[in-house]
C-alpha cells in the first residue's frame, strides 16, 4: 500500500511523521456516500466523482481515545482531501 500522509492528529491511525497506519482506507465523495470505514464493500459502491479535493471524505478517521480535541482546534468542516485518513 502506498504511504498515506494525514495531519489529523486525533485519529487512531495517525502515526509518526503524519503517516496513516490504517491497513485499508475508504475515501468517498462526501459524508453520505458510504459508511464502511475501511472500504471492504467499496467494490459495490457507485463511482462518485468530485470537482475538488475538498469534496472528499475520509471514513477511516477514528477519533483516538488518547487524543483530546480542543474546541479552538476544530476545523469546523468534516471534509478532507483525498489523501487524508
CORJOKA-V355819 format. One record per helix or strand. SS is the DSSP state (a for helix, b for strand). FROM is the first residue (numbers start at 1). TO is the last residue. Records with the same first field share a line. If there is no record, write none. Layout:
SS: FROM-TO  FROM-TO
This chain:
b: 5-5  11-11  14-14  19-20  27-28  57-58  63-63
a: 16-18  42-44  53-55  71-73
